[in-house]
Structures are given as C-alpha cells and as structure tokens.
Amino acid sequence: MKLNLTIKTLLVTLAMNIASFAYAGHDTETDNNGVILAGHDVVSYFTEGKPVLGNAQYTAVYNDAIYRFKSKDNRDLFNQNPAKYAPQYGGFCAFGMTFGKKFEIDGKAFEIVDGKLYVNKNLDVYKTWAKAIPKHILEANTEWPTVESIKASEL
C-alpha cells in the first residue's frame, strides 16, 4: 500500500513538472484572440518590405501565437521555418525591451536586421530606436533572457 502511494506521488510530481515545462517558454505580444503582430503577415515584412495585413483564412500557430498571412503560399513558407520569420522578443517592442519592458506594437514599425525581424510600438518609437539600432539590439538581447517568461503585466 505504501509503495502504491509513493509511486502515485512520484507520478503526480512528474506530471506537474512536465506540465510546467510545457507551459514554460516566452510570452508573446498577442491580442485578446492570440493573434501576433497586430494581424500583419510576418512573411510580408521579409518578402515585400512592408507590413501587410493577414487574412484569418490563412493562419499558423508558433510559440502559442496565431500568425495570419495574406496567402496560403506565405503561410506555407512560414511553416517551413517559423523561427526564421518570427519577430524577436516575442513580438514585443524592440526599444521597450532595451529597458526590460514588454510593450505592445502596432505592426507598422519594423526593421529587419541581419535577417531578424524587430518590431516597435509605433513609428515614433521606431525613430528613436533607429538612431542606434546595434546598441539597442545588444541592450535588448541582454534584457530578453531575464524577462522572456514573465508576463508583460508583471514587469
């Protein structure tokens, strides 16, 4: 009887640990429906050099965020290598991340640097961030590991 209780306790503990690892990860900047990048097609930033609103008909999920695409082709391209296209810092404002803060974005202010997508709160914030992009990326890269799994509302 005692052995059964010990085994059950171990199994429950193991299940709880596995569940916490499954939940672990980084927070993403999504709307109330779980959509990232304010609904903009992440592939279009790379292929068209501009934000293009996606369509709810073409979606994919990556890191618990729903991505919308303007076409099936863009969705399929994303699914081949989502890490290549996903925005840095979970889609939170790149300039805000230099302070260890997670600010929502409008999806219109962005820059691709060394093949990585960085988004900012809005065009005004982007202008400030753009004055020293390499410096700000280094600062944000230092902050991100510390706040990655913390919800924005807790910072």
Disulfide bonds with the S-S distance in Angstrom:
none
